[in-house]
Amino acid sequence: MEYDNEENTWRRPSVPKAGRVRCEPIPRRSTTVAVVVLGLAVLSCLLGYCVLSETLPYETRTLRLVIIFFRHGARTPTTTYKSDPFKVYQWPEGLGGLTNLGKLQLYELGKKYRNYYANFIDGEYYEKDVYVRSSDKSRCLMSAYTFLAGLYPPSERQTWHPEIPWQPIPVHSLPRDLDNIVASTKACNVWKAMYDELIEETSSDAKYTELYDYLSKYTNQTMRNVRDVDFLYSTLLSQQEAGLKLPEWTKNVFPNKMRTPFMLSLALLSYNETLQRFQVGPLFSEMKENLEKSVSYQPEDHGPAPRSLFVYSGHDVNVVGVWRALGYGLLEPEYGASLVFELHEENAQNFFLKVFYRNNTKIEVPMELKLPFCDDPCPYSQFVQHIDKLIPKDWEAECQNIAH
C-alpha cells in the first residue's frame, strides 16, 4: 500500500514566449547545445532538491517525545497445509524465522528514522533516553536489534571493536503468556469468547462460501472462516517472496480474492471498542504514562529528564490493533510497517500530538494521519480523552481472569 504525495510531484513551469528583439544571429547548433545544458542543470537542481527534501532531518523545534511501533521484517512461513508442495522444504531460518531480507528491512528502517530525527535523537545511545520493548517471538526480537543497529551506529567513543560497527542495546520483552502490552498474547477470557463468536460469524458469511469451498478442495483441508484464509494467505505470501513457484490453482484466488478476508481476520482481534480495551488498552496505558511524564516535566525542577524515545517491535495484528483503535478500518501492514506518535509543545504547556504511518520500509517520508476523533493538530487533552476510553481500570478483572 503506497501513498502518493502530490506536493512532491515536480512539474516543469511554462515559459512565456520571448518578444521579438534585434540581435546578431547565433548558430542554431550552439543555441540547441546551450538550451540542453541549461535544461539539464535546472533539472539536476530540481531533482536534487526533491531527493534532499525527503531526507533532510525533520524539524524538531517543538518535538518532545517519539513513540514508534513497527511490524517485524520479512519471515518464513509459520504454517503449512495438507497439499503444500513445499511441506518438507528446508527453511534455513526454520518456520516463522526472520530472513536476511527481513533483517535488512529493519536495519534500513532504523537508518531512515536516524536521518529523519537527526535533530532530535542523540547521536550516541544513552539508556536514559530510549526504551525498547518487543514481542518475545524471535523474529520480533531480531527485528528490534537490527532496527537499533541502523538507529544507533556506534560513535567513535562507543566503538568497542574496530571491525564491528555495532553496539549492544537492550531490548525488553515479556513471556508470551504474560505479554498484554506488545504482542497481546496473554490470556483474556472475555476477549476470547467475543473473538470466537466473531470468527464463527464469518464462517456463515455467504459472500465467502465459494472461496471457502475452492480453498478446501485444493488444500485438502477444511477452510471455513477468515482465520483459515489468513493462515493460508500468509503462507503463500511468504513462499512467493522466497521465490518459490506457487501451485497453479492459487492463481484464481491469490492474492486478490483472499486479501479482504485476510485483512478482516487481522481486524477481528480488535474489531470493536470492547476488544480494543483488551488488545490495545495496556499499550495505551503505558503510552499515556510516558506522555504524562513528558508533559509534566519542568527543567527547573532539576530532576532527570524523562525518556524521549520509546520503540515497540510487534506483529501485523498489533499494528492493525493500534490502527483500529485510532478509528481506521481494514489494513494490510507490510513487513516493517510502522506507526509513530509525536508529542509536541508549542509555547508554554501547549501540547499536541501528531501521528504518522509508513506501510513498508521503502517509503522515505511517513504519511501524517488525520485522527478522526481529534482536531488538527490534535490537542494533547483530546488525544488522552480518546485513549482513556480504551484503557481498562483493571485488565485482569475485566477479562474475568480472576476467580471470585
N, C-alpha and C positions, 0 to 999 in steps of 0.2 A: 504494500500500500504506500504509494508515493504521494507527496503533496507538492503541488506546483506553487511557486511564488511569483506572481505576475510582476511584482516590483523588481525582481532580479532579472527580468527579461529586457535586454537592451535592444533598442530599435535605432536604426540609422536615421538621424534627423534629415528632414527635407531641406534641400539647399536651393534658395531662390536663384533664378537666372540673373546673371550679371547684365548690366546695361551695356549698350554699345559704346566703346571707347576707342580712341585712336592710339595705336601703339605700333612699334616695329614688329613685324611678323616673326614668330618663333617657329623653328622647325617642328612639324607635327610629332615626330618621334620623341623629341625632348619633352614636349608637353605631356605626352602619354606617360613617359617614364616618371616625370615629376609627380603627376597625379597619383600614379600607382604607389610610389614611395610614400607620399604624404598619406594616402589612404591606409596603407599598411601600418604606418606609425600611429595614426589615430586609433585604428582597430586594436593594435597591441596595447595601447594605453587603456582603452575601454575594457578589454578582456582582462588585463592585469588588475584593473580596479574591481571588476566583478569578482575575480578569484580572491583578491585581498579582502574585499568586504565580507566574504563568507568565512575568513579565517582570522580576521582581526579579533583581539581579545574583547570580550563582552564588556559593555560599560557597567562598572560596578560601584559607582559613587554611592548609591542608596542601598546596595545589597548587604544583608546581614547574615543570612543563613541559606544553605542549599541542601536539599534532600533529594537524592537520586535513587530510583527504584528501577532495576533492569531485569530483563529475562536473560538466562544463561545463553551461551553460544551454541553453535550447531552441534548436534549429538547424533549418535547411532540410534536405531530403533529401540524402543523399550519393550515391545511385544512382537509376536509373530501371529500367523493364522494358519489354519489346517492345510490349506492348499498352497501355502507360500513356497515358491521355488527356491527361496533363499533361507529356508528354515534352519539349515545347518551351515549357513555362511559364517565364516570365522571373522567376526569383527575384532580387530586388534584391541580396541578400547573396551570390548565387552558390550552388553546391551545397556543402552542409556548412557554411554560414556561420552565425554566431551572430545570432539575430534580436533585435529590440528587446525582446521578451518575455524572451529569454534573458539579456540584459544586466540587465534589471530584476530577474530572479530572483536572480542572483548578487549584485547590489547589496543586495537585501533580506537575503540570507543573511549578507553581511558585517555589516549593521546588527544582525541577530539575535545574532551572535557578539560584537559590540561590547557590546551590552547584557548578554548572558549572562555575559561575562567582564569586566565593568566594573571589578571589584575586583582583576583580575589583569593585564589588558592595559593598558599605559600609555596615558594619554590622548593622547600625542603619539607619532608614529612615530620610532623610532630604529633605524638599521641594525643596531646591536649587539644588538637584542632579537629581531628576526624575520628569517627567511629564507624565500623563496618560490621554489618550483620549479614548472614547468609542462611538459606535453607541448608539442612545437613546433607543433602544429596551431593555426591562427589562432583557432578558437573557444575553445580552452583558454586561450591567452594572454589573449584579450579577457575571458574569464570571470574570470581571475585579477585583471586590472586593475579590473574593476567590483566584484569582491568586496572588494578593498583600498580602493576608494573608499568603500564602506559601513563597513569596519572601521576605517579611519583618516581620518575627515574632518579637514581641517587645523585646528589650533588658531589662535587669533588671531596667535600668533607665527609660525606656519608658513604663514599665508595670504599668497600671493605676488601675487594679483590679486583685487581686491575683488568682481569679478563671477564668479569661478570658484572655487566651494567644493570644490576637488580639489587633490591634490598628487601628484606623480610618485613612485612607489615601485617599485624594481627587481624584475623577475621573471626568473628564470634558467631557461634551457632548453638542451637538447642537440639537435643534429640527429637526426631520427628514426632514421637508420641507426646512431646511436651511443647512443641512449637505451635503457638496460635498467633504469632506475630508476623513471620515472613512466609513460610510455606502453608500455614493454616491447616496442618495435618493433625493437630491434637483433637481427640475425640470430643464430640459435642452431640449429645443425644437428640436435642430438639432440632438442630440443624440437619442431622442425618435423616430423621423422619420426614422433614419437609422436602429435602433434596430427593429422597427416594420416591416420594409422591410425584414430584415434577418429572422425574425420569420415566415413571410409569405412564404419565400422561402423554409423553412423546411417543410411546410405543403404540398408542391407539390413534395417532395423528394420521389421517388418511392421506395427506399430501406426501408422506414419506413411505407409504406402503410399497409402492413399486420399487423404490430404491432398496428398501429392506429385503424384498424378495430377490432382487437381482444380486445383491451382495451375498445373501445367504446361499444362493445357488453356486456362485463361483468361488466362495471361500470355503465351502463345505462345513460351515458352522452357522449357528443361529445369529442373525443380525436383526434386532427388534427394537432398538432405541438409539437415540443420538449419541449416547456414550459409546455404544459398539462402533458406530460410524467414526467417532472421534479417534478411537484407538487405531482403527484401520487406516484412516486418513493420515495420521501421524507416522505410521509405519511406512506407508507408500511414499510419503514425502521424504522421509529420511533415506529410503533406498534410492529414490530418484536422485537426490542430492549427492549420493555416494557414487553416482554414475552407473547404477545397475539398471538393466532393461526390465521394465515392468511387464507383467503379462498383458496380452492383447486385450483381454476383457476389461481391463482398467480404463482403457481409452474412452469408453462410453460414459464413465461416471466420475473419473478422477482427472483434475481436481474439481471441476466446476460444479457438478451436481452434489458433490459431497461437502463442499465448502460451507454452505449455510448451516446444515445440521452440525457440522464440526464446530462452528462458531457458537451455535446455540448451546452445545454441550459445555463449552468453556463458560458461557454466561450463566448456566443453571446453578452453578455453585454459589453465585452471588446475585441471584435473579431479582430479588426484591429487597426492600429495606430491612426486613427481619433477618434474612440470610446474610446480608451485608454486615449487620451487627456482629454476627459470629465469625464471618470470614475476614473482615477488614477492620472491625472495631478495635481490637487490641493494637493493630499497627497505627491506626489514627490516634489512639490514646497516647502511644509513645511519641508520635509526631507532635501532638498538641503540647505535651510536656516540654519538648525541646523548643518549640516555638515560643512558649511562655517564658522559658529561661532567657531567650534572646530578647524578647520584648521588655522584660523587667530588668535587664542588666543595665547598671549605671556605672560607667567607668570611674566616677569619683568615689565609688564605694571601695575601690582598691582591692576588690576580690578577684579571683581568677575569672577570666572571660569564658563564657560558655562555648562549647564546640560550634564551629561554623559549617561543618560538613558531615552529613550522615549518608551512608551508602548501604543499599539493600540489594542482595542478589537472590532472585527467586525464579519462579516458573511462569509459563504463559498464563495459567489460570489466576496467578496472583496479580499480574499486570492487569488482566481483564477485571478482576475484582475491584481494584482501585479505580479503574476506568469507569466501571458501572456505578461505583459509589459517588463519583463526581457528576453523575447524571447522564452518562452517554450510553449508547446502545451496543450492538454486536461489534466485535473486534477480533482480528486475527493478528496478534503481535508476532512479528518475525523474530528470529534469533537476535538477541542483543537489543530488542526494543526497550525504550526507557521513558519513564515519566520523571519529570523534575519539578520540584516545588521550590520557589524562591520567596524568601521573606525580605521585604524592602522597608526602609524607613525614610520617609520624605518629611523634612522639617522635624521638629522635636516631637517624638512619640506619636507620629502619624504613620502607622504601619499598614502595609498592604501585601497581598500575595499575587504572584504570577505562577502559572503552571504551563509547562511545555511538554511536548511529546515528540519522540523520534521512533518511527516504526521499524527501523533497522539501523545497522552501524554504518551504512554508506551515506546516510543523509548528513550533510555538513551543518546546516543550521536547523535547530529544532523548531517545530511549529508551536506557536503560542496558542493556547486554548482559551476560548471564551466560556467561562464557567456559567452554566445555565441558571444557577441559584444565586448569582452574585453580580454586583455592579462591575464595571470595568474602568479602572483596575479594581480588584476585589479587596475591599477593606478587611483588615485582619479580623475584626469583630464578626463580620458576616461569614467569613470562612469558618471560624471557630464555631459559630452558631450552627452551621450545617453539619460539621463532623461530630459535634456534640450529640446530635440525634442518632448517630451510628455507634456511639461508644457505650458499651454496657457498663452499668454500675458494678455488677458482679457477674463476670463472664461465666464462671462455673455454675452459679445459681441459675442464671437464665438458660444455660444449656441443660439444666436439670441433671448435672453430673453428680450432684451431692444427694445422697440418700437422706430423707427426712425421717 
